[in-house]
Amino acid sequence: MPVTKRKAHEDAMTYVIIGNGVASIGAIEGIRRHDQKGKIVVVGAEDAAAYGRPLISYLLAGKIGADRLALRGDDYYARNKVELKLGTTVIKIDTAKKAVATDKGETIAYDRLLIATGGVPFVPPIPGVQGPDIYSFTTLAHAQTLIELSSKIKRAVVIGGGLIGLKAAESLHDRGVAVTIVELAPRILSAGFDLKAGALAANRLKKVGIEVNCGVTAKEIQRGKNGRVKGVLLTDGRFLETDVVVVAIGVVPHSALAKDAGIKVERGIMVDEKLLTSAKDVYAAGDVAQALDQLSGEHRVVPIWPNAYNQGYASGRNMAGAKEPYQGGLPMNSISFYGLPTISVGVVNPPEGDASFEVHALLDEAKETYRKLIFRDEKLVGYVLVGDIDKAGMYTAFIKFEMALAGEAKDKLINGGPEVFLWPEKLFDETWNPAPAKAAR
């Protein structure tokens, strides 16, 4: 097999990145911040260069063209001296030989390796789920398939009321398909919403004609004699006729490659504070990584866009020798339902009966607005905003910087809203009155 490797007399590092999503973009930029000379090889299983996965719903809805999906400009990879291998799958990692093998018969040696393989759709063992007319919605290819289908079908059932399911439902609806959402939890977006926020969002979807069913799920997908889907039998006994089923329950870390290589995997690939795995010189980032959660202090898989980039950037810097710890991620969701904006960050559904949490909520059903603030140990640890999200960034700053809040400052946050003047003086000065840079010598 042909081998791509670094010559012994060369000093430059060879960085190999498996996967070509937002975590990989972060890693490239993290590496190049510290190492301008090292060789970077990115191996991507898809045929397209890195694109914004959240944007595929707008593509499916017909709101943007494929030319708007790219995360970076056409010259990005060349400008950053990246060798890009698209349509190529890594089939093995050899941590002893420090090399990866691809399905193209190539072996690529590395000095530092990043596993950024993301997640794969979770398909539950529902009777009838295997076969035609069942689709996922996590990649550009999935979106293109559903675009082709949308003109040929009349009805779709979306199983899953999380972020992926809701965007799939909205996009198909915008294409003229009658859509029904089925969600096992008592509310849509159960991880980021409570019942009040979920009700506001569900009502907005129902107003435009998308049916929402919570507290129920698919018991069986029934098929005709020709093997094609007829409909979905729900756990409450109802039967929903449909042409296709979109399974959008979520994603699970695509960690099989790491596991086969003997790298420690729990729910995702375990990483330390530098995003380093249990294998020497092998890092992981993005939806595949089980990394530090800032608020809980535990290692969790949090498959969201900002965390993926930040982990990629942090891992890239450390691969290039920065030795700077990853500060941890924050769970967050931001989605708009036909003009109703929403955002949730941090702990939004604290354990029932846990007196250490303090919750302040304000609902205005007429205006379709909702604000929920969650405090613990005199610090803001989570919030939900529906309808009015103008100050979301300020709330997030209070959580991210773990600012102490007590007395008047806390009252102002609860009753008046966040403002920079509530920030600690040192943080305020560092952010808004930074000291002038010292002259280079």
Secondary structure, DSSP 8 states (H G I E B T S, - for coil): --EE---TT--S-EEEEE--SHHHHHHHHHHHHH-SSSEEEEE-SSSS-SB-GGGHHHHHTTSS-GGG-BSS-TTHHHHTTEEEE-S--EEEEETTTTEEEETTS-EEE-SEEEE---EEE-----TT-SSTTEE--SSHHHHHHHHHHHTT-SEEEEE--SHHHHHHHHHHHHTT-EEEEEESSSSSSTTT--HHHHHHHHHHHHHHT-EEEES--EEEEEE-TTS-EEEEEETTS-EEE-SEEEE-S-EEE--HHHHHTT--BSSSEE--TTSB-SSTTEEE-GGGEEEEBTTT-SEE----HHHHHHHHHHHHHHHTT-------B--EEEEEETTEEEEEEE-SS--TT-TTEEEEEEEETTTTEEEEEEEETTEEEEEEEES--TTHHHHHHHHHTT-B--HHHHHHHHHT---GGGS-HHHHHHHHS--------
